[in-house]
Amino acid sequence: MDSTSRSTQVRPVIYQALPRLFGNTNETRKPNGTLAENGCGRFSDFNDRSLAEIRKFGATHLWLTGVPEQASATAYPGRPADPPDILKGKAGSPYAITDYFDVCPDYAEDPQRRVEEFRELLERCHKHGLRVVIDFVPNHVARSYASSGRPELSFGAGDDPSVFFHRDNNFFYVQPGMAEGGPPLRLPTAEMPGCSGRFEPEDEHVRVTGNNAITFHPSVYDWYETVKLNYGHDFTTGRDTSHLPGPDAEPAEVPDTWRKMDEAFAWWQELGVGGFRVDMAHIVPMEFWRWMLRRARERDPDLYVFGEAYDNDPTKLTDGNVLDALIEAGFDAVYDDPAYDLAMGLYDDFEGYKWANDLDSLIFPGTRFHHSLRYAENHDEVRLASPKEWGGLGMEVGKPVCATLLGMGRGPVMIYHGQEVGEPAIGAEGFCGDNARTSIFDYGAMPEFQKWVNGGKFDGGGLSTEQKALRGWYAKLLSVIHEPAFTRGDFHGLNHANKDNDQFGRMEGETCSGHWLYAYFRRDPVARQVFLVVANFHPTETMKNPLVHFPAEALQWAGIPAGRTRWIERLARAWEGTSESHGDLRLPALKPLSARMLEWVG
């Protein structure tokens, strides 16, 4: 299925939620606390009330993070706790999966019925018009992976560990002489409480870590709790994977890992899962994606698949842009990490502070621009409202960032639970310390989000006036970007035409405009709809009546006739204005960290 036919689906608004946190009302929040001490959210928290509110907020897809069974310090009948040496945090990583054919028991009221409870959750979501997305983690599994749901499909069961690589081995095995020292596996956990630095099943045969570390003693910076899966390509030989089977190959003709992953994908689809967020999609061969996604869409033509991918990762398995390669291979969308980095670079000095003008570098030909998933938060990234990041500006910084990024293209957009109420992720929860992120490794809760949960009422009763306003603003934004100009339309940037315009937010001492203001058109010629989006990224300065210049070629592109034109505000405080006859629009004052979305009305 090509990218054109896939683009006819409704534009997804993805609401990401970690069930462990979403409905947890326990306020203990003990660092490194157990499930019994800190509590845990359940599938049942996604009830009719909360799902109705998520749908009303504007979501079309609900990404439930961490549903497949993962390595954990919590034991259940028939399911012992995992050794602490191969865990990150008491709850464990959602990306260290122990069984692709089972569900995390933490989330069930009755762990023995966990699969049934998940199926019931899917039915509730479908009733409320939400398609459910779960994580698919193809590159690696937990060191303790062993499927009880489908034991005959357990990874590694038939491997030959005497060789580093074999086409039909599921894992890569570190051989003597390939790395310093030799077996047994020595983990970087020896000094941690309750740990020995050993994992007995790898005393003799040591496997490569999920981040490609060929070592007998991975460091704390490695993905030491996971092991890399083998898709029939020896990654040490380079990026050329053209020797692998094509998309029409029969199952008997493909590497063993392909068949097992296809079976896992099919199992979740049969349950009723409507989409997958693919973890680190760029370090798995493109040939596998072409093969498996073709089969998956034969089972469900409406399946929605988006990938986490980073073109600047040297482990990617293509010489070209990996985002383009994944879209060509069958992905509906890929992460737009460059857009996120540029927006954050306005406030944080990674490689030199950025200007709003730099966002123009995201405008590129081809399908990628409109198949990019844009976001300002997710579980891997820091919180917008963190006092340690984004210039320490608080939750309001999300307004110019999201109005700009989420409005740029036709691709999916994402909101991470807590973002809409300014969750700041303050304090150390456990494994990762105080790192401005809501921990995915620990049992905990989100204190600001709990105010929206409000003891299970999911009505926002505990939120401050400012938090309610912020949540309302996000809902309005998601509503506006469902207009035809945003869902079907094209993009035309205006900053390049305003660099010499000294009334376009130029600050004292600057010789060029476009440091803090960003402006663009979105238009749909079929609906004859045009929007002007203008964002003020400045932390403290109000832009007093800025002037946006519309060059003749931009007006022609937008289909706006010459002469005076009227515009009305659709996102922020009500306003109506008229442009000058020569194509300039004088805006009302733009407060710091604010944005406007103006619709052309003739």
N, C-alpha and C positions, 0 to 999 in steps of 0.2 A: 504494500500500500504506500503510495507516494505522499509527500508532504501536502500536496494540494488537496487531495481527497480527505486527508485527516483534518484539515483546517476548517471543515464545515461544521464541526462540533461546536456547541455552545462554549463561549470563552470561560475556562475554569477560574473560579475564585477558590483557592485552596486554603482551608483553615487547618493549620497543623496543631494537633493536641497530643500530649503524652498522657495516656490514661492514668499512669501512676500519680500524676500531679493534678489532672484536670478537676476532679471532684473531691480531692482530699481536703477535708475540713479540720484535720488534726493540726494544732498550732504549736506542737512541741518543738519541732525543727531542731532536734539534737544533732550536732555534727557527728557523722558516721553512725547515726542511729539505725536501729533495726526496723523492720516493718512493724513489729509490735509496738515499738516506741514512737515512731513518727507517722504511722498510718500509711495508707496507700489508696489511691483512687481505684474505682472498679468500672467494669463495663456498664454496670447498672446506673452509673452516674450520667451516662449518655441516655437519659430518659426522654420522654416526650417533651417535657418542659425545656430542658437544655438544648435538645436538638431543634426545637421550634425557634429558640432564640438564635442559635447559630445560623439557621436558614434565613431568619428575618434580618440578621446582620448583613447578609449578602453572600454567604458561602454557597457554592455549588458542589464542592468536593470536601470531604472530611478526611484529612490524613491522620490516621491513628498510628502514632510512632511507637515502635517497640512491641508489636503484637506477637510475632513469632517467639517461641520459647527461647529464652536466653540463659546464659550462665548467671548464676545468682547464689548468694550466701543463704538464701531462705530454702529450707527443706519442706517437702510435702510428701504425703504417703506415696510410696513407689517412685519418688523423685528426690534423691538426696541432694544436699547442698553441694555446690562445687567447691573444690579446694581454694582457699584464699589466695594462693600463689597465682592463680590464673584468672583473678577477678580484678576489675577496677571498680571500687566502691562496693558497698554491701548489696545494693540492688543489682549491680553488674551493668555491663554495657548492652544496650539494645542491639548493638552491632556485633555482638559475639553470640551468634545463634547456636543453640545446641540441638535443635530439631526443626527442620523446615516443615514438618507435618504435625505440628502441635502449636498450642497457644500458651502464652505466658500465664501460669497459674495465679500469679499475684493479683490479676485483674478479675478473677471470678469470685462470686459469693460462695460457690461450691466448687473447689478446684477439680473435683472429679467430673464436673459438668462444664469445664471451661470451654470446650469447643462448641457445645450447645449454646452456652451463654453468648459466645461471640456471634454465632449464627443468628441468635435472637436480636443482638445489637444491629447486625446488618439489616435485618428486616425492619427494625425501627427507623434506621437511617433512610432506607428506601421509601418508607411511608412518608417521610418528611422531605423527599425530593433531593436527598444527598447521596452522591456516589462515594463509596468508601475506598480510600487509597491506603495501602500498607507498605511497609518497607520491604524491598527485595535486596538482599546483600549478596551479590554474586562473587565477589572477589575473595572472601574469606569467611571462616566459621570459627566458633570457639574451639579452643584446644580440646575441650571435653565433648565435642560433637558426637552424638550417638542417637539415632532416631529410634524412638519406641513406637511412633506412629507407623512408620514404614521401615522396619529394621533392614529389610532386604535392599534398601536404597541408601544405607548409611555410607557416608564418604569414607574412603580409605580401607574398607573391608577387604578388598581384593588387591590392594596395592603391593608392588614389589619395592620395599624400602631399601634395597641394596643399590639402587640407582638414583641419581639426582632427579632425572626426568624420564618418564615414559609416557607416550601418548595417552594411554588409558589409566595411568595412575591418577588419583584424585588430588594428591598432594605432591609437593617437592620435598625431597629428603636430602639434608645436608650430609655430604660424604666426607670422610677423613681427608684432610689436605685442602679442602675448599675454604676453610676458615680456621682461624687460630684455635688451637686446642682440639677438643673432641668431645664425644658424649661423656656424661649425660647432659641433658639440657639444664642450664643454670640460669634461672630467671633473676631479674633485678629486684627481687622482693625479699631477699634473705633477712634484711634488717627490719622488715615490717612486722607488726604484731601478728603472732599466730602463723607466720610463714617460715619456710625453710629454704626457699629458692629453688626447690625441686618440684617436678611434676612426673611422678613415677612412670606413666605410660611412655614418656620420652627419655627414659634412662638410656635406652639403646639406640633408638632411631629418632633423630631430631628433625623437625620440620621447619620450613621457611616461614617466617612471620607474614602477617597480612600486608605489611608494607615492604615486602620483597627483601627483608634482611636475611642474608645467608650467613647465619652465625649460630654457634653453640651456646652463646650467652648474650641474648638480646639486651639492649639497654632500656632504661625507663622511658626513653623517647621513642622506642619502637612500639609497634602494636603487638606487644609481647603476649597478650592474652588471646590472640587469634593466629590462625595458620592460613596460608594462601592456598587457594584452589587452582588446579591445573586444567586449562581448557584445551590441551593438546598442543600448546605452544611453549617452547622453552624461552622464557623472557630474557635469559642471559644472552640470547643470540641476536637480539635487536627487535625492531618493530614490524618486520615483514611477516605477516600472518597469512599470506596468500596461499599457502600450502593447505590451509584448513578447508573443510567441506563447504559447499555452496548452500544457498537458502532452500533448495529443493531436495537436499539429501535425505535419504531414508534414515530413521533412527539407528538402524544397525550400522550405518556408515559413519556416524559421528563419534567423537571421543566420549568416554563414559560419563564424564562430568556434565556434558551437554544433556544427555538423556535424563540424568537425575534432576538437574535444574528444571528441565521442561516438565517433568512429573510434579515437582514442587509448585511451579507456576500454575499448572492445571488444577492441583488440589485446592489452592486458594481461590481460583476462579470458580470452581464448582461450589465452594461455600457461598459465593455471591460477592466476592471482592471485585470492584469495578475498575481498579487502577493500581499502579505500583510506582513508588518513588524508588529509583534504583541508586543504590549507594556506590560511589566511586565507579561510575559506569565506564569511564575512559580507560581503565586498566584491564578491561576484559576485551578479547578480540571482537572486532566489528562483525566478523563472519558468524560468530555465535549469535549476536543480536539479530542479524538478518534471518537466520534460521529459526530462532525461537520466537521472535515477535511475529513472524508470519504464521507460525502454528498457533500462537496465543490468540491472534485476531481471527483465525478460523473458528476458534471456540467462542469468541466474543468480539464481533466487529467494532463495538463501541468502547473497547478497552482503552484506557488512558494511561500512558506511560511517560514519565518524565525522569530525567537523570541528573544526579549530582555529577558534575564534571568540571575539570579545570585544565584549560589548554596549556597552562604554564607548568604543569606537572611533568617532569622528565620521564616518568614511568608510563605515560600515555602510549597507547598502541596504534598510533598513526603518525605519519610525518606531517600531514596537513593539520588544519584546525580541527581539533577533536569534537568540537561542538557541531560543526558542519557534518562530520563523519557520522555522529550518532543520529542526527536528524535523517541523513540519507539511509542509515541502517534501520530506521523504523520508529525512532523516538518521536513522540508528539512535541516535546519541549526539552530544553536543557537549562540548567542554572545559568543565569547571567552574572557570574561572579565579577567580571570586569566592571559592570555597572555599580554593583555594591561597593567595590573597592574605590571607585572614583568618587562616589557620594561620600564615603567615609573620609576620603582624602581631603575633603574640604575642611575638615576639623582636626584630623590627625596626621602627623608628619611621618608617613611611611617612607616615601621616596621623594620628599618635597611636597609641600602643600599644593592641593589642586585648586583650580578655578572652575566655576560653573561652565565656562567655555569648553573645558576639557570633555564634558559630556558629549560634545559633538563627535568625538572619536568613536562613539558607539554606533554611529550611523554607517552601516555597511550594506553592500548589495547582497542579494541572495535571500534565502529563506530564514537565515538565523535570526535576523532582527525581530521578526514576528513570530518566531518559535522559541523565544527566550523567556524563561521563567524569572520574573523580577520580584525582589523581596528586599526588606530592610532588616528582617530578623529571621532566624531559624535556630534550631537547637545547637548548631555548631558555632553560631556567631554571638557576639556580645549584645547585651540589651541596649536599645536606644536610650532608655531612661537611666542607665548606669551613671553614677557620678564620676566614674573612672574613664569613661569612653565617650565618643562623640562630643568631645569638648566639654563634657560634664554639664550639658545644657538641659538635661531632663527630657521628659516625655514629649515636649512640643517640637523637638527637632524632627520627629517623625513626619510632621506635616509637609514641609517642603520636599523632604526626601521621597516620601511615598506618592505625593501628588505628581512629582516629576517621573520617578521610575515606573510606577504602576500605570501611568497614563501614556507612556511612550509608544508601546507596541500593541499588537493584537494578541500576544501570547498570554499564558496564564499568569496570575499574580498570587502572592501568598502572604498570609498573616499568621503569625505565631501566637498561640494563646498567651495572654498576658500583655502583648504588645499594645492592644487596644485600650488598656487601662493603665499603662505606664509601669509595668512590673520592672523594678530596677536591679534585681539580682544582687542585693547587698549582703555581704557576709559569706563565710565559708560554710558549705553544706557537707563537705566530706572530701572525696578523692581529689578533686581539682583545686581545692582551696577557694579563695575569694578572687575569682577570675572574670567577674562581670557577666557570667553566664548562669542560667538556671541549670543546675546539674542534671545530667541524664544518667548518672552513675549511682545516685544515692536516693534513699527514701526521704522525701521532704515535701514541701508545699510552697506555694507562691502566695505570700501574705497579701499582696495587693489584689491579685486575682481572686483570692478567697472572699474579698469584699463583694465581688460580682456574684460568686457562687452563693454567698449569703446563707450559709447553713443548709444548702441544698435547694433553695428557692430559685436560684439562677435568675435573679431579677435585678441585680446590681444595687440592692438596698443598702449595702455598706460603703458604696463608693462616695468619694467627695464630689462636689459640684464640678471641679475641674476634670476629674476622671470620667464622669458621665458625659461631659461635653466632648472629651477626646473620643470616647467610644462612639458617640453620635456622629462626630466628624468622620471617623473611619467608615461608618456605615454609609454616610452620604457619599464619600469618595467611591466606594464600591458600587453604589447605585449609578453615579454619573458615568463611570467607565464601562457601564453596560449599554451606554448609548451607541448607536450605529457608528458614529465617528471614531469610537474607540474599539469596538468589536470587529468592524469590517474595514475601517478606514486606514489611511496612510499618514505618515509623519513628515513634517517639514520644519526643520529648526530655524529659529530666527536670531539666535545670538550672533551668527556670523555677519548679519546685516546691521547689527547694533553695536559692534565694537567701537565704531567711531562716534557713536551717539552719546554725548557726555551727560545726557539726562536719563540714561539707562542704568541707574544705580551706581554710577561711578563715585568712588570714595576719594577723599582728599589724598593727594599724592599719587594717584593712579593715572596712567596715561592711556589706558584702554578700558573699555567697559566689559562687563560680563564676568566679574569676579564673584559676585554674590547673587546676581539675577540670572534666571534661565527662563527662556520663553520658546514656545513652539506651537504650531498649528497641528490639529488632527482634523481630517475631513473624510466624509463619505460622499462621493459624488452621486450615488444612487438616491440616498435620502436627502441630498443637498444640505448636509449638516456640517458645520464647521465649529470647532472649539479652539479657543486660545487659552493655553495654560501658561501661567506666569508664577514663578516661585521665588521667594526671597529667602535665601539661605543664611543671611547675616545673623549672627547670634544676638546682637543688641540694637542694630540700627533700623529705624523705620525709613523706608524709601518714600520720600515725600513726593507724591504725584509723579511717579516715573512715566516716561514717554517711551512707548514701543513703536519702533518704525517698521512699517510693512512695505518692503520693496515691491515693485511692480510685478516681478516674477513670482513672488510668494502669493500675491493676491490673485494672479492669473491661475496659479496652481490650485488655490483653494476655491476657485470659481466665484470669487467675490467681485462684483462689478465695481467699476470706478465710481468715486463719489463718496458721500458721507454714509457711514454704516452704523447700525445699532448693535449693541452687545448687552447681554444680561448675565448676571452672576448665577452660577448653578451650584457652587460648592460652599463658598464662605457667606458672609453677611450680604444681604440683598443689595444689589447695585445695578444700575443701568447706565450705559454711557454711549456716546456717539464719537466715532472716529472723525478726524479731519478729512477734508476732501482729497488731500494728497496722500492719504494712507497712513496716518499716524494716530495712535490711540493714547490719550492721556488717562492714566489710571488713578483711582483714589489712593490714598496712602497705603502702602504695603507694610504691615507690621513685621518685625523680625520673626523669623521662623514661621512664615505663613505662605499661603498659596491661593491663587484664584483660578477658577475654570469658567471662562466666559464663552457663552454660545452666541454665534452670529444669528441675528433675527431679521436681517434685511437692512 
